[in-house]
Amino acid sequence: MTDRATLEALLARVLEGTGPDRELDAEIEACLTGRVTHPRNPGWTFEPQDAEWKLARLADSPFISRAARPAPPFTESLDAVLRDLLPEGWGWAVSGTVNREYHARIVPPTGSLKVFLGHWREAKSAARALIATCLKARMEALGE
């Protein structure tokens, strides 16, 4: 499981940026799935088996390995966030204001009283607000 400091660093990057960011998408996927970011192809990740050997080999190679794939476009698409970051069965809502402030809420399945709210003045898109709320929920689940 990912530690709180890593999630906080990702949260800060999500809130500071604007628009799509393929490198951040890859870092989010690597953090949450255990994949490794590709050293020569921003926005791509690969499985970590023999990661040191692969990284050394990939750093000298202009080619993308067969195990590599593009990370989901989290910072660009609400669909990617809903498919890969939001826990299955959870409800969600995102709203925006005229000042381009986005608010997101995720709610566990029926029967739970816990609600995770995200009021992100810093979020520059609906996708970034929902990513931030999902990361915040993961940090709260760690408890620390």
C-alpha positions in Angstrom: 0.0 0.0 0.0 1.1 3.5 -0.7 2.3 5.7 2.2 0.7 8.9 3.2 3.7 11.1 2.2 3.5 9.8 -1.4 -0.2 10.4 -1.6 0.2 14.0 -0.2 2.9 14.7 -2.8 0.6 13.4 -5.6 -2.3 15.5 -4.2 -0.1 18.7 -4.3 0.9 18.0 -7.9 -2.8 17.4 -8.9 -3.9 20.7 -7.4 -1.0 22.8 -8.7 -1.3 21.9 -12.3 -3.8 22.8 -15.0 -5.0 20.7 -17.9 -3.9 17.2 -19.0 -0.5 16.0 -17.7 0.7 12.6 -19.0 3.6 12.4 -16.6 1.4 13.0 -13.6 -1.1 10.4 -15.0 1.8 7.8 -15.1 2.8 8.7 -11.5 -0.7 8.3 -10.3 -1.0 4.9 -11.9 2.4 3.8 -10.6 1.6 4.9 -7.1 -1.8 3.2 -7.0 -1.0 0.0 -9.0 2.6 -0.8 -8.3 3.6 -0.3 -12.0 6.8 1.7 -12.7 7.0 4.9 -14.7 8.8 4.6 -18.0 12.1 6.5 -18.0 12.1 7.5 -21.7 8.4 7.8 -22.5 6.4 10.2 -20.3 2.9 9.0 -19.6 3.8 5.3 -19.9 4.2 2.7 -17.2 5.3 -1.0 -17.2 5.2 -4.0 -14.8 8.0 -4.0 -12.2 9.4 -7.5 -12.7 13.1 -7.1 -12.7 12.6 -3.4 -12.6 16.3 -2.5 -12.2 17.3 -4.5 -15.2 14.4 -3.1 -17.3 15.1 0.5 -16.3 18.8 0.1 -17.2 17.9 -1.5 -20.5 15.1 1.0 -21.3 17.2 4.0 -20.5 19.5 3.1 -23.4 16.8 2.1 -25.8 14.6 4.3 -27.9 11.9 1.6 -28.0 8.9 1.1 -25.7 9.0 -2.4 -24.2 6.0 -4.7 -24.9 5.2 -4.6 -21.2 4.7 -0.9 -21.3 1.4 0.9 -21.8 0.1 4.4 -21.7 -1.3 5.4 -18.3 -5.0 6.2 -18.2 -5.6 9.9 -18.9 -6.7 10.7 -15.3 -6.0 14.5 -15.5 -8.0 14.8 -18.8 -10.9 12.4 -18.4 -13.6 11.9 -15.7 -14.2 8.5 -17.3 -10.6 7.4 -16.5 -10.9 8.6 -12.9 -14.2 6.8 -12.4 -13.0 3.6 -14.0 -9.7 3.3 -12.2 -9.6 5.5 -9.1 -13.1 5.5 -7.7 -13.7 2.4 -5.6 -16.4 0.1 -7.2 -19.9 0.9 -6.0 -19.1 4.4 -4.7 -21.2 7.4 -5.6 -19.7 10.6 -6.8 -20.5 14.2 -7.7 -18.5 17.1 -9.1 -19.7 20.7 -9.5 -18.0 23.9 -10.6 -18.5 27.6 -9.9 -18.3 30.6 -12.2 -14.9 31.2 -10.6 -13.7 27.9 -12.0 -13.5 26.3 -8.6 -14.4 22.6 -8.5 -16.0 20.6 -5.7 -16.1 16.9 -5.6 -17.7 14.4 -3.3 -17.4 10.6 -3.2 -19.7 8.4 -1.1 -19.2 4.8 -0.1 -21.9 2.2 -1.0 -25.3 2.3 0.8 -25.0 1.5 4.5 -21.9 3.6 5.2 -22.2 7.0 6.9 -18.7 8.1 5.7 -18.6 10.8 3.0 -15.4 12.2 1.6 -15.8 15.8 0.5 -13.3 17.8 -1.6 -13.6 21.6 -1.9 -10.7 22.3 -4.1 -10.3 26.0 -5.0 -7.0 25.0 -6.5 -8.4 22.3 -8.8 -8.5 23.7 -12.4 -10.7 20.9 -13.8 -13.5 18.6 -12.7 -11.1 15.6 -13.3 -8.4 17.1 -11.1 -11.0 17.8 -8.3 -12.2 14.2 -8.4 -8.7 12.8 -8.4 -7.8 15.0 -5.4 -10.9 13.8 -3.5 -10.1 10.1 -4.3 -6.5 10.6 -3.1 -7.7 12.4 0.1 -10.0 9.4 0.8 -7.1 7.0 0.4 -5.0 9.2 2.8 -7.9 9.1 5.4 -8.1 5.3 5.0 -4.5 5.1 6.1 -5.4 6.8 9.3 -1.9 8.2 10.3 
